[in-house]
Amino acid sequence: MAPSRWKALLGCVFEMAMALVPRWRYMSDEAKALTRRTAISAGVLILVLLVFRGLLPWVVVALAAWWIWRAISK
């Protein structure tokens, strides 16, 4: 296929794609800002939970080691 055909095909695909928020262009600036803040907060929360999930076993091991050392040093 020629490059212009690909460009036309991709243009059709992106025009047919439905918006995440269908009424975005009709929303007020305040509503758009609230939507953006909510989406960013949700993304940060998911990222923190993924990192915390990976670090949780190490925190438990460190806490157990500290308790054992504290019990032995008495």
Secondary structure, DSSP 4 states (H G I P E B T S, - for coil): --HHHHHHHHHHHHHHSPPSSTTGGGS-HHHHHHHHHHHHHHHHHHHHHHHHHHHHHHHHHHHHHHHHHHHHT-
